[in-house]
Amino acid sequence: MRGVCFVRRIRRVASDRLTGVDAGPLLRIDGLTKRYPGVTALDDLSVDVPRGSTGLVGANGAGKSTMFRLLLGLAHPTKGKVEVSGIDVAEDPIEVRSRLGYMPEHDCLPLDQTAADVVSTFGELSGLPARAARQRASDILDLVGLDEARFRPIGGFSTGMRQRTKLAQALVGDPELVLLDEPTAGLDPLGREEMLSLVSRLGSFGISVLMATHLLDDVQQVCEHVVMIDAGKLVVSGGTASLLERTGLVTVDVGRHGQELVAGLVRAGLTATLTDDLVEATIDGDHQMDLLRDVIADLELPLFRLSTRLTSLDEVFLRRAGLVS
Amino acid sequence: MSTLAPPGGTGKGAVYDRGYRPYDGPRGRRGAATYALYKASMRRALGLRRSWRQKVAPFVLLGVVTIPAIVNVGIGYVTRDRLIDRIQIITYRNYVGVSSALLLFVALVAPDVICPDRRQRVLPLMFARPLLGTDYVVAKVGAITTIVFAFSFLPQVVLFVGNMLVSDSALDYFTGHLDVLWKVPSAVAILALYYAVIGCAIASLTDRRIVAGAAVIGLFLVTSISSGIIVGDWQFEGGSAGALLNVLALPLYLRDVVFLGHIDPDSPLNGVNGGGLLAAATYIVVLGTGMVILWGRYRWVER
């Protein structure tokens, strides 16, 4: 076959990936330890990561990048093992790499080449035939919003465009899991929103995401699961929603009648304040929630939104890591 | 693929959201990745898909090394009906020596193919693919070797075909020079692999192209001068094994072995016992050292 030994691999179709037919965890990390001279980057870390989007959270130097290197088989663990889709990385790193896409944090693109050439070449390096790689490079660059710029040298790209190109090269091989290392680093607020929007769409394509970041807002926005590590040790892992705890604060939007509602709640014996046209009331138990509902009904106020305010992931991380009481 | 039609639109136009299409076609592994890197390195070395400035150096050099063949064939054509001995400016063996001018090409191109990968930190992206350090080395050295071989071999083809066409009998010329058909490719391959390994090995030690290029040229200059000093006036005093220190001339000794079956009497290695074997051994040592450097530099996975 044109001198190239192609391996016809029976892959999971997109529907299987979307429905999670393979019920096992996508990543199984068991007693993973990585020591460098004088430094323990990862210390007996055990965690299962399900399919979907997962945030790998930790401060700088927590061991996130080391974990990526171990997942890619670019470093060998001192102890323990890592499995990707049931394949031991130490036993078959090539097979594991053919299932992964990787977007590093740092600049990593050849600046004198066009985005189309770079993404197409990385498609071929992922094992795609040349024609398929060119076609997919065009499709993926279109997907990340670089269809107009794909024939321009990357050296002339803005930071946001370079980040999109990095994401495109990670996706061009149609990976099962894409590793994103700080994908919003260096982006302005608009660029950050666009990148997070792209990342959140990957799940609908059947591509799982492991996003390393220290920006917990990013994780809260796009990830269904979160793994928090600190100094190489696991702090906590679980569903993002399940980790967020109720604070006892309820936010109520009654349009221009906020002042009226605050007065009514205070008369009813509740504590309430008005902030940016939103009423924030302290609620303790179902009885007080019923009282809040009755006050709004009695005053015949229009109710646009009523939501329970949750703790942020920052608060969860700091508390679980023992950094605050 | 979904179609997004504007509300109340005329129905004549539509925006297609192509979305994302999973790939379930054939997929290669290490071999395919190595071949892809080999092709990409070839394109880069030849300046293909790059600005015209990047194409100038390789093709000017190809033109320069082809000139002797064209001149030789031209003279042969002009003097074809004269009753004098056919003038031959250059022999096939000498022409391999002309190809050492491609050292300049290697000094220019090897750093360009190797250094930016490290300087622009592209290596982690490459090794996140089904590619090992060995595959990387094979692809890069293979690409440079192929180009140097092609640039050395093509002028020889021009010379051979031209000589054949201007000879009195093309068939006689062809049958009379059958040995050239294996000697030239062999000698040229020895030269191409040698230059490619040395160029790539030196380039792998730095991420600055200018430093790598200067180091390649410097190595050849310094060793040839040093060797010249050690060997002295070999035409009168006889050759010496010190000639083997001349890294530039080393593949030419092997060329002589290929063409003549022994070391050329007019070479500074003449008179050295087992000179051919010594040259071959030194060649292997130099190549081996280059490959060890390359594998050491791209043994990306920790042990």
Interface residues (C-beta under 8 A of the other chain):
Chain A: M1 G3 V4 C5 F6 V7 R8 R9 R11 V13 A14 R17 L72 G73 L74 A75 H76 P93 I94 E95 R97 S98 L100 G101 Y102 P104 H106 D107 C108 L109 P110 L111 D112 Q113 T114 D117 T121 F122 E124 L125 S126 G127 L128 P129 A130 A132 A133 R136 D139 I140 D142 L143 Q169 G173 D174 R201 F205 G206
Chain B: R18 G19 Y20 R21 P22 Y23 D24 G25 P26 R27 G28 R29 R30 G31 A32 A33 Y35 A36 L37 K39 A40 R49 R50 P116 D117 Q120 R121 V122 P124 L125 M126 F127 A128 R129 P130 L131 L132 W300 V301 E302 R303
